[in-house]
Amino acid sequence: MKLTDEQIKSIMQKDTCCKTILVSFDDIEKIVFQHISEGWTLFNKVKINDKYKITFVKDR
């Protein structure tokens, strides 16, 4: 069975509504600014040892 380009696109395309990443103290401001400029909203920021775990959400 061969897949059409549209079928492949629908399989590969994701509709992400939230993501969590782990970043260092030095990169936190740059990463947050970059995500906010891409339309993400900062949802949560937690300090874990020498890094931050930050969660972003995006409205669909």
PQR file of N, CA, C, O and H, with PARSE charges and radii, in Angstrom:
ATOM      1  N   MET A   1       0.832  -1.173   0.000 -0.4000 1.5000
ATOM      2  CA  MET A   1       0.000   0.000   0.000 -0.0000 2.0000
ATOM      3  C   MET A   1       0.884   1.246   0.000  0.5500 1.7000
ATOM      4  O   MET A   1       1.763   1.395   0.848 -0.5500 1.4000
ATOM      5  N   LYS A   2       0.641   2.129  -0.953 -0.4000 1.5000
ATOM      6  CA  LYS A   2       1.395   3.378  -1.023 -0.0000 2.0000
ATOM      7  C   LYS A   2       0.589   4.499  -0.393  0.5500 1.7000
ATOM      8  O   LYS A   2      -0.628   4.587  -0.557 -0.5500 1.4000
ATOM      9  H   LYS A   2      -0.073   2.007  -1.642  0.4000 1.0000
ATOM     10  N   LEU A   3       1.301   5.354   0.334 -0.4000 1.5000
ATOM     11  CA  LEU A   3       0.652   6.502   0.958 -0.0000 2.0000
ATOM     12  C   LEU A   3       0.812   7.732   0.069  0.5500 1.7000
ATOM     13  O   LEU A   3       1.849   7.924  -0.566 -0.5500 1.4000
ATOM     14  H   LEU A   3       2.289   5.283   0.467  0.4000 1.0000
ATOM     15  N   THR A   4      -0.211   8.544   0.036 -0.4000 1.5000
ATOM     16  CA  THR A   4      -0.131   9.800  -0.703 -0.0000 2.0000
ATOM     17  C   THR A   4       0.598  10.833   0.150  0.5500 1.7000
ATOM     18  O   THR A   4       0.791  10.634   1.349 -0.5500 1.4000
ATOM     19  H   THR A   4      -1.053   8.388   0.552  0.4000 1.0000
ATOM     20  N   ASP A   5       0.997  11.927  -0.472 -0.4000 1.5000
ATOM     21  CA  ASP A   5       1.685  12.989   0.262 -0.0000 2.0000
ATOM     22  C   ASP A   5       0.812  13.549   1.380  0.5500 1.7000
ATOM     23  O   ASP A   5       1.313  13.860   2.461 -0.5500 1.4000
ATOM     24  H   ASP A   5       0.841  12.088  -1.447  0.4000 1.0000
ATOM     25  N   GLU A   6      -0.477  13.678   1.132 -0.4000 1.5000
ATOM     26  CA  GLU A   6      -1.398  14.191   2.151 -0.0000 2.0000
ATOM     27  C   GLU A   6      -1.500  13.235   3.343  0.5500 1.7000
ATOM     28  O   GLU A   6      -1.568  13.681   4.488 -0.5500 1.4000
ATOM     29  H   GLU A   6      -0.884  13.425   0.254  0.4000 1.0000
ATOM     30  N   GLN A   7      -1.509  11.950   3.086 -0.4000 1.5000
ATOM     31  CA  GLN A   7      -1.579  10.970   4.169 -0.0000 2.0000
ATOM     32  C   GLN A   7      -0.309  11.010   5.012  0.5500 1.7000
ATOM     33  O   GLN A   7      -0.371  10.933   6.239 -0.5500 1.4000
ATOM     34  H   GLN A   7      -1.454  11.588   2.156  0.4000 1.0000
ATOM     35  N   ILE A   8       0.836  11.128   4.356 -0.4000 1.5000
ATOM     36  CA  ILE A   8       2.110  11.206   5.072 -0.0000 2.0000
ATOM     37  C   ILE A   8       2.154  12.475   5.913  0.5500 1.7000
ATOM     38  O   ILE A   8       2.597  12.445   7.061 -0.5500 1.4000
ATOM     39  H   ILE A   8       0.886  11.190   3.359  0.4000 1.0000
ATOM     40  N   LYS A   9       1.696  13.588   5.349 -0.4000 1.5000
ATOM     41  CA  LYS A   9       1.681  14.863   6.078 -0.0000 2.0000
ATOM     42  C   LYS A   9       0.805  14.770   7.323  0.5500 1.7000
ATOM     43  O   LYS A   9       1.190  15.259   8.385 -0.5500 1.4000
ATOM     44  H   LYS A   9       1.336  13.613   4.416  0.4000 1.0000
ATOM     45  N   SER A  10      -0.369  14.147   7.205 -0.4000 1.5000
ATOM     46  CA  SER A  10      -1.269  14.038   8.351 -0.0000 2.0000
ATOM     47  C   SER A  10      -0.695  13.135   9.438  0.5500 1.7000
ATOM     48  O   SER A  10      -0.961  13.349  10.621 -0.5500 1.4000
ATOM     49  H   SER A  10      -0.682  13.750   6.342  0.4000 1.0000
ATOM     50  N   ILE A  11       0.082  12.137   9.056 -0.4000 1.5000
ATOM     51  CA  ILE A  11       0.709  11.242  10.029 -0.0000 2.0000
ATOM     52  C   ILE A  11       1.852  11.954  10.756  0.5500 1.7000
ATOM     53  O   ILE A  11       2.004  11.808  11.969 -0.5500 1.4000
ATOM     54  H   ILE A  11       0.298  11.963   8.095  0.4000 1.0000
ATOM     55  N   MET A  12       2.645  12.714  10.024 -0.4000 1.5000
ATOM     56  CA  MET A  12       3.839  13.352  10.576 -0.0000 2.0000
ATOM     57  C   MET A  12       3.546  14.647  11.328  0.5500 1.7000
ATOM     58  O   MET A  12       4.354  15.073  12.153 -0.5500 1.4000
ATOM     59  H   MET A  12       2.522  12.832   9.038  0.4000 1.0000
ATOM     60  N   GLN A  13       2.429  15.267  11.063 -0.4000 1.5000
ATOM     61  CA  GLN A  13       2.113  16.556  11.651 -0.0000 2.0000
ATOM     62  C   GLN A  13       1.555  16.370  13.059  0.5500 1.7000
ATOM     63  O   GLN A  13       0.687  15.527  13.285 -0.5500 1.4000
ATOM     64  H   GLN A  13       1.773  14.921  10.393  0.4000 1.0000
ATOM     65  N   LYS A  14       2.054  17.157  13.995 -0.4000 1.5000
ATOM     66  CA  LYS A  14       1.582  17.090  15.370 -0.0000 2.0000
ATOM     67  C   LYS A  14       0.955  18.424  15.748  0.5500 1.7000
ATOM     68  O   LYS A  14       1.391  19.482  15.294 -0.5500 1.4000
ATOM     69  H   LYS A  14       2.759  17.842  13.812  0.4000 1.0000
ATOM     70  N   ASP A  15      -0.055  18.356  16.570 -0.4000 1.5000
ATOM     71  CA  ASP A  15      -0.676  19.564  17.102 -0.0000 2.0000
ATOM     72  C   ASP A  15      -0.311  19.637  18.577  0.5500 1.7000
ATOM     73  O   ASP A  15      -1.068  19.196  19.442 -0.5500 1.4000
ATOM     74  H   ASP A  15      -0.409  17.497  16.939  0.4000 1.0000
ATOM     75  N   THR A  16       0.843  20.194  18.846 -0.4000 1.5000
ATOM     76  CA  THR A  16       1.362  20.254  20.204 -0.0000 2.0000
ATOM     77  C   THR A  16       0.705  21.392  20.975  0.5500 1.7000
ATOM     78  O   THR A  16       0.647  22.526  20.500 -0.5500 1.4000
ATOM     79  H   THR A  16       1.458  20.552  18.143  0.4000 1.0000
ATOM     80  N   CYS A  17       0.211  21.077  22.167 -0.4000 1.5000
ATOM     81  CA  CYS A  17      -0.422  22.126  22.961 -0.0000 2.0000
ATOM     82  C   CYS A  17       0.377  22.456  24.212  0.5500 1.7000
ATOM     83  O   CYS A  17       0.130  23.492  24.829 -0.5500 1.4000
ATOM     84  H   CYS A  17       0.259  20.156  22.553  0.4000 1.0000
ATOM     85  N   CYS A  18       1.331  21.610  24.610 -0.4000 1.5000
ATOM     86  CA  CYS A  18       2.198  21.949  25.736 -0.0000 2.0000
ATOM     87  C   CYS A  18       3.525  21.223  25.594  0.5500 1.7000
ATOM     88  O   CYS A  18       3.614  20.162  24.976 -0.5500 1.4000
ATOM     89  H   CYS A  18       1.532  20.768  24.108  0.4000 1.0000
ATOM     90  N   LYS A  19       4.548  21.820  26.181 -0.4000 1.5000
ATOM     91  CA  LYS A  19       5.860  21.162  26.191 -0.0000 2.0000
ATOM     92  C   LYS A  19       6.625  21.588  27.429  0.5500 1.7000
ATOM     93  O   LYS A  19       6.481  22.705  27.926 -0.5500 1.4000
ATOM     94  H   LYS A  19       4.475  22.682  26.682  0.4000 1.0000
ATOM     95  N   THR A  20       7.445  20.661  27.914 -0.4000 1.5000
ATOM     96  CA  THR A  20       8.261  20.897  29.099 -0.0000 2.0000
ATOM     97  C   THR A  20       9.714  20.653  28.725  0.5500 1.7000
ATOM     98  O   THR A  20      10.049  19.637  28.117 -0.5500 1.4000
ATOM     99  H   THR A  20       7.562  19.754  27.511  0.4000 1.0000
ATOM    100  N   ILE A  21      10.567  21.593  29.092 -0.4000 1.5000
ATOM    101  CA  ILE A  21      11.988  21.447  28.794 -0.0000 2.0000
ATOM    102  C   ILE A  21      12.806  21.766  30.033  0.5500 1.7000
ATOM    103  O   ILE A  21      12.347  22.469  30.934 -0.5500 1.4000
ATOM    104  H   ILE A  21      10.295  22.419  29.586  0.4000 1.0000
ATOM    105  N   LEU A  22      14.018  21.241  30.067 -0.4000 1.5000
ATOM    106  CA  LEU A  22      14.950  21.454  31.160 -0.0000 2.0000
ATOM    107  C   LEU A  22      16.078  22.335  30.643  0.5500 1.7000
ATOM    108  O   LEU A  22      16.748  21.976  29.675 -0.5500 1.4000
ATOM    109  H   LEU A  22      14.391  20.670  29.335  0.4000 1.0000
ATOM    110  N   VAL A  23      16.296  23.492  31.279 -0.4000 1.5000
ATOM    111  CA  VAL A  23      17.316  24.440  30.808 -0.0000 2.0000
ATOM    112  C   VAL A  23      18.190  24.903  31.961  0.5500 1.7000
ATOM    113  O   VAL A  23      17.797  24.847  33.126 -0.5500 1.4000
ATOM    114  H   VAL A  23      15.751  23.784  32.065  0.4000 1.0000
ATOM    115  N   SER A  24      19.387  25.364  31.607 -0.4000 1.5000
ATOM    116  CA  SER A  24      20.313  25.864  32.623 -0.0000 2.0000
ATOM    117  C   SER A  24      19.947  27.285  33.011  0.5500 1.7000
ATOM    118  O   SER A  24      19.175  27.947  32.318 -0.5500 1.4000
ATOM    119  H   SER A  24      19.706  25.409  30.660  0.4000 1.0000
ATOM    120  N   PHE A  25      20.501  27.751  34.118 -0.4000 1.5000
ATOM    121  CA  PHE A  25      20.240  29.107  34.605 -0.0000 2.0000
ATOM    122  C   PHE A  25      20.652  30.154  33.572  0.5500 1.7000
ATOM    123  O   PHE A  25      19.982  31.175  33.417 -0.5500 1.4000
ATOM    124  H   PHE A  25      21.128  27.214  34.681  0.4000 1.0000
ATOM    125  N   ASP A  26      21.746  29.903  32.872 -0.4000 1.5000
ATOM    126  CA  ASP A  26      22.269  30.876  31.911 -0.0000 2.0000
ATOM    127  C   ASP A  26      21.355  31.056  30.702  0.5500 1.7000
ATOM    128  O   ASP A  26      21.300  32.143  30.128 -0.5500 1.4000
ATOM    129  H   ASP A  26      22.290  29.074  32.997  0.4000 1.0000
ATOM    130  N   ASP A  27      20.645  30.013  30.314 -0.4000 1.5000
ATOM    131  CA  ASP A  27      19.837  30.046  29.096 -0.0000 2.0000
ATOM    132  C   ASP A  27      18.360  30.359  29.336  0.5500 1.7000
ATOM    133  O   ASP A  27      17.609  30.503  28.371 -0.5500 1.4000
ATOM    134  H   ASP A  27      20.690  29.130  30.781  0.4000 1.0000
ATOM    135  N   ILE A  28      17.930  30.467  30.573 -0.4000 1.5000
ATOM    136  CA  ILE A  28      16.502  30.569  30.881 -0.0000 2.0000
ATOM    137  C   ILE A  28      15.842  31.773  30.205  0.5500 1.7000
ATOM    138  O   ILE A  28      14.779  31.631  29.600 -0.5500 1.4000
ATOM    139  H   ILE A  28      18.540  30.350  31.356  0.4000 1.0000
ATOM    140  N   GLU A  29      16.453  32.947  30.300 -0.4000 1.5000
ATOM    141  CA  GLU A  29      15.833  34.144  29.729 -0.0000 2.0000
ATOM    142  C   GLU A  29      15.728  34.054  28.211  0.5500 1.7000
ATOM    143  O   GLU A  29      14.707  34.429  27.634 -0.5500 1.4000
ATOM    144  H   GLU A  29      17.316  33.062  30.791  0.4000 1.0000
ATOM    145  N   LYS A  30      16.771  33.561  27.569 -0.4000 1.5000
ATOM    146  CA  LYS A  30      16.789  33.439  26.117 -0.0000 2.0000
ATOM    147  C   LYS A  30      15.726  32.448  25.634  0.5500 1.7000
ATOM    148  O   LYS A  30      15.019  32.719  24.664 -0.5500 1.4000
ATOM    149  H   LYS A  30      17.601  33.256  28.038  0.4000 1.0000
ATOM    150  N   ILE A  31      15.615  31.307  26.307 -0.4000 1.5000
ATOM    151  CA  ILE A  31      14.650  30.273  25.928 -0.0000 2.0000
ATOM    152  C   ILE A  31      13.217  30.766  26.130  0.5500 1.7000
ATOM    153  O   ILE A  31      12.364  30.561  25.267 -0.5500 1.4000
ATOM    154  H   ILE A  31      16.190  31.087  27.096  0.4000 1.0000
ATOM    155  N   VAL A  32      12.953  31.409  27.254 -0.4000 1.5000
ATOM    156  CA  VAL A  32      11.602  31.916  27.529 -0.0000 2.0000
ATOM    157  C   VAL A  32      11.216  32.968  26.497  0.5500 1.7000
ATOM    158  O   VAL A  32      10.111  32.924  25.957 -0.5500 1.4000
ATOM    159  H   VAL A  32      13.646  31.575  27.955  0.4000 1.0000
ATOM    160  N   PHE A  33      12.103  33.907  26.217 -0.4000 1.5000
ATOM    161  CA  PHE A  33      11.816  34.946  25.232 -0.0000 2.0000
ATOM    162  C   PHE A  33      11.549  34.348  23.853  0.5500 1.7000
ATOM    163  O   PHE A  33      10.627  34.767  23.155 -0.5500 1.4000
ATOM    164  H   PHE A  33      13.001  33.943  26.656  0.4000 1.0000
ATOM    165  N   GLN A  34      12.357  33.372  23.469 -0.4000 1.5000
ATOM    166  CA  GLN A  34      12.200  32.724  22.161 -0.0000 2.0000
ATOM    167  C   GLN A  34      10.838  32.041  22.048  0.5500 1.7000
ATOM    168  O   GLN A  34      10.166  32.178  21.025 -0.5500 1.4000
ATOM    169  H   GLN A  34      13.107  33.031  24.036  0.4000 1.0000
ATOM    170  N   HIS A  35      10.424  31.315  23.073 -0.4000 1.5000
ATOM    171  CA  HIS A  35       9.146  30.610  23.031 -0.0000 2.0000
ATOM    172  C   HIS A  35       7.961  31.575  23.068  0.5500 1.7000
ATOM    173  O   HIS A  35       6.964  31.356  22.380 -0.5500 1.4000
ATOM    174  H   HIS A  35      10.969  31.204  23.904  0.4000 1.0000
ATOM    175  N   ILE A  36       8.062  32.633  23.860 -0.4000 1.5000
ATOM    176  CA  ILE A  36       6.978  33.612  23.920 -0.0000 2.0000
ATOM    177  C   ILE A  36       6.806  34.297  22.559  0.5500 1.7000
ATOM    178  O   ILE A  36       5.681  34.558  22.134 -0.5500 1.4000
ATOM    179  H   ILE A  36       8.872  32.811  24.419  0.4000 1.0000
ATOM    180  N   SER A  37       7.913  34.588  21.881 -0.4000 1.5000
ATOM    181  CA  SER A  37       7.825  35.216  20.564 -0.0000 2.0000
ATOM    182  C   SER A  37       7.244  34.264  19.518  0.5500 1.7000
ATOM    183  O   SER A  37       6.748  34.717  18.486 -0.5500 1.4000
ATOM    184  H   SER A  37       8.827  34.376  22.227  0.4000 1.0000
ATOM    185  N   GLU A  38       7.298  32.947  19.768 -0.4000 1.5000
ATOM    186  CA  GLU A  38       6.720  31.961  18.861 -0.0000 2.0000
ATOM    187  C   GLU A  38       5.259  31.652  19.194  0.5500 1.7000
ATOM    188  O   GLU A  38       4.645  30.807  18.543 -0.5500 1.4000
ATOM    189  H   GLU A  38       7.701  32.579  20.606  0.4000 1.0000
ATOM    190  N   GLY A  39       4.693  32.331  20.205 -0.4000 1.5000
ATOM    191  CA  GLY A  39       3.282  32.149  20.526 -0.0000 2.0000
ATOM    192  C   GLY A  39       3.003  31.252  21.718  0.5500 1.7000
ATOM    193  O   GLY A  39       1.839  30.988  22.022 -0.5500 1.4000
ATOM    194  H   GLY A  39       5.192  33.018  20.734  0.4000 1.0000
ATOM    195  N   TRP A  40       4.032  30.778  22.400 -0.4000 1.5000
ATOM    196  CA  TRP A  40       3.858  29.947  23.582 -0.0000 2.0000
ATOM    197  C   TRP A  40       3.657  30.842  24.795  0.5500 1.7000
ATOM    198  O   TRP A  40       4.091  31.994  24.801 -0.5500 1.4000
ATOM    199  H   TRP A  40       4.977  30.993  22.153  0.4000 1.0000
ATOM    200  N   THR A  41       2.996  30.312  25.826 -0.4000 1.5000
ATOM    201  CA  THR A  41       2.802  31.016  27.087 -0.0000 2.0000
ATOM    202  C   THR A  41       3.491  30.225  28.191  0.5500 1.7000
ATOM    203  O   THR A  41       3.323  29.010  28.292 -0.5500 1.4000
ATOM    204  H   THR A  41       2.643  29.376  25.821  0.4000 1.0000
ATOM    205  N   LEU A  42       4.268  30.922  29.020 -0.4000 1.5000
ATOM    206  CA  LEU A  42       4.943  30.260  30.138 -0.0000 2.0000
ATOM    207  C   LEU A  42       3.894  29.841  31.153  0.5500 1.7000
ATOM    208  O   LEU A  42       3.142  30.675  31.658 -0.5500 1.4000
ATOM    209  H   LEU A  42       4.404  31.909  28.938  0.4000 1.0000
ATOM    210  N   PHE A  43       3.843  28.548  31.450 -0.4000 1.5000
ATOM    211  CA  PHE A  43       2.832  28.004  32.357 -0.0000 2.0000
ATOM    212  C   PHE A  43       3.404  27.736  33.744  0.5500 1.7000
ATOM    213  O   PHE A  43       2.758  28.014  34.754 -0.5500 1.4000
ATOM    214  H   PHE A  43       4.453  27.871  31.040  0.4000 1.0000
ATOM    215  N   ASN A  44       4.622  27.195  33.786 -0.4000 1.5000
ATOM    216  CA  ASN A  44       5.201  26.814  35.069 -0.0000 2.0000
ATOM    217  C   ASN A  44       6.720  26.855  34.971  0.5500 1.7000
ATOM    218  O   ASN A  44       7.292  26.542  33.926 -0.5500 1.4000
ATOM    219  H   ASN A  44       5.147  26.970  32.965  0.4000 1.0000
ATOM    220  N   LYS A  45       7.373  27.246  36.073 -0.4000 1.5000
ATOM    221  CA  LYS A  45       8.837  27.268  36.138 -0.0000 2.0000
ATOM    222  C   LYS A  45       9.242  26.732  37.499  0.5500 1.7000
ATOM    223  O   LYS A  45       8.858  27.292  38.526 -0.5500 1.4000
ATOM    224  H   LYS A  45       6.909  27.500  36.922  0.4000 1.0000
ATOM    225  N   VAL A  46      10.018  25.647  37.517 -0.4000 1.5000
ATOM    226  CA  VAL A  46      10.430  25.004  38.765 -0.0000 2.0000
ATOM    227  C   VAL A  46      11.954  24.873  38.774  0.5500 1.7000
ATOM    228  O   VAL A  46      12.557  24.430  37.797 -0.5500 1.4000
ATOM    229  H   VAL A  46      10.330  25.192  36.683  0.4000 1.0000
ATOM    230  N   LYS A  47      12.561  25.264  39.889 -0.4000 1.5000
ATOM    231  CA  LYS A  47      14.007  25.144  40.039 -0.0000 2.0000
ATOM    232  C   LYS A  47      14.335  23.734  40.529  0.5500 1.7000
ATOM    233  O   LYS A  47      13.822  23.287  41.555 -0.5500 1.4000
ATOM    234  H   LYS A  47      12.071  25.625  40.683  0.4000 1.0000
ATOM    235  N   ILE A  48      15.200  23.039  39.779 -0.4000 1.5000
ATOM    236  CA  ILE A  48      15.633  21.689  40.142 -0.0000 2.0000
ATOM    237  C   ILE A  48      17.155  21.675  40.138  0.5500 1.7000
ATOM    238  O   ILE A  48      17.779  21.751  39.079 -0.5500 1.4000
ATOM    239  H   ILE A  48      15.617  23.402  38.945  0.4000 1.0000
ATOM    240  N   ASN A  49      17.742  21.579  41.305 -0.4000 1.5000
ATOM    241  CA  ASN A  49      19.197  21.616  41.479 -0.0000 2.0000
ATOM    242  C   ASN A  49      19.792  22.818  40.759  0.5500 1.7000
ATOM    243  O   ASN A  49      19.585  23.954  41.185 -0.5500 1.4000
ATOM    244  H   ASN A  49      17.235  21.517  42.165  0.4000 1.0000
ATOM    245  N   ASP A  50      20.529  22.588  39.673 -0.4000 1.5000
ATOM    246  CA  ASP A  50      21.186  23.691  38.975 -0.0000 2.0000
ATOM    247  C   ASP A  50      20.510  24.021  37.644  0.5500 1.7000
ATOM    248  O   ASP A  50      21.125  24.648  36.782 -0.5500 1.4000
ATOM    249  H   ASP A  50      20.698  21.665  39.327  0.4000 1.0000
ATOM    250  N   LYS A  51      19.251  23.607  37.464 -0.4000 1.5000
ATOM    251  CA  LYS A  51      18.521  23.858  36.228 -0.0000 2.0000
ATOM    252  C   LYS A  51      17.077  24.279  36.523  0.5500 1.7000
ATOM    253  O   LYS A  51      16.607  24.192  37.658 -0.5500 1.4000
ATOM    254  H   LYS A  51      18.751  23.098  38.164  0.4000 1.0000
ATOM    255  N   TYR A  52      16.402  24.730  35.491 -0.4000 1.5000
ATOM    256  CA  TYR A  52      14.977  25.045  35.573 -0.0000 2.0000
ATOM    257  C   TYR A  52      14.201  24.087  34.683  0.5500 1.7000
ATOM    258  O   TYR A  52      14.610  23.794  33.560 -0.5500 1.4000
ATOM    259  H   TYR A  52      16.784  24.801  34.569  0.4000 1.0000
ATOM    260  N   LYS A  53      13.080  23.605  35.196 -0.4000 1.5000
ATOM    261  CA  LYS A  53      12.137  22.844  34.382 -0.0000 2.0000
ATOM    262  C   LYS A  53      11.006  23.812  34.057  0.5500 1.7000
ATOM    263  O   LYS A  53      10.284  24.254  34.951 -0.5500 1.4000
ATOM    264  H   LYS A  53      12.748  23.842  36.109  0.4000 1.0000
ATOM    265  N   ILE A  54      10.853  24.142  32.775 -0.4000 1.5000
ATOM    266  CA  ILE A  54       9.839  25.111  32.381 -0.0000 2.0000
ATOM    267  C   ILE A  54       8.828  24.460  31.451  0.5500 1.7000
ATOM    268  O   ILE A  54       9.178  23.656  30.586 -0.5500 1.4000
ATOM    269  H   ILE A  54      11.439  23.783  32.049  0.4000 1.0000
ATOM    270  N   THR A  55       7.573  24.825  31.647 -0.4000 1.5000
ATOM    271  CA  THR A  55       6.477  24.284  30.851 -0.0000 2.0000
ATOM    272  C   THR A  55       5.792  25.426  30.127  0.5500 1.7000
ATOM    273  O   THR A  55       5.469  26.457  30.717 -0.5500 1.4000
ATOM    274  H   THR A  55       7.289  25.478  32.349  0.4000 1.0000
ATOM    275  N   PHE A  56       5.578  25.222  28.838 -0.4000 1.5000
ATOM    276  CA  PHE A  56       4.888  26.184  27.992 -0.0000 2.0000
ATOM    277  C   PHE A  56       3.607  25.566  27.478  0.5500 1.7000
ATOM    278  O   PHE A  56       3.539  24.355  27.272 -0.5500 1.4000
ATOM    279  H   PHE A  56       5.841  24.385  28.359  0.4000 1.0000
ATOM    280  N   VAL A  57       2.574  26.398  27.265 -0.4000 1.5000
ATOM    281  CA  VAL A  57       1.331  25.957  26.652 -0.0000 2.0000
ATOM    282  C   VAL A  57       1.043  26.849  25.450  0.5500 1.7000
ATOM    283  O   VAL A  57       1.486  27.995  25.382 -0.5500 1.4000
ATOM    284  H   VAL A  57       2.629  27.382  27.433  0.4000 1.0000
ATOM    285  N   LYS A  58       0.292  26.293  24.506 -0.4000 1.5000
ATOM    286  CA  LYS A  58      -0.076  27.036  23.312 -0.0000 2.0000
ATOM    287  C   LYS A  58      -1.551  26.816  23.040  0.5500 1.7000
ATOM    288  O   LYS A  58      -2.029  25.681  23.046 -0.5500 1.4000
ATOM    289  H   LYS A  58      -0.067  25.361  24.560  0.4000 1.0000
ATOM    290  N   ASP A  59      -2.274  27.903  22.801 -0.4000 1.5000
ATOM    291  CA  ASP A  59      -3.690  27.774  22.460 -0.0000 2.0000
ATOM    292  C   ASP A  59      -3.815  27.224  21.056  0.5500 1.7000
ATOM    293  O   ASP A  59      -3.051  27.585  20.161 -0.5500 1.4000
ATOM    294  H   ASP A  59      -1.886  28.825  22.796  0.4000 1.0000
ATOM    295  N   ARG A  60      -4.773  26.361  20.875 -0.4000 1.5000
ATOM    296  CA  ARG A  60      -4.975  25.753  19.559 -0.0000 2.0000
ATOM    297  C   ARG A  60      -5.722  26.654  18.647  0.5500 1.7000
ATOM    298  O   ARG A  60      -5.978  26.295  17.498 -0.5500 1.4000
ATOM    299  H   ARG A  60      -5.394  26.068  21.602  0.4000 1.0000
TER
END
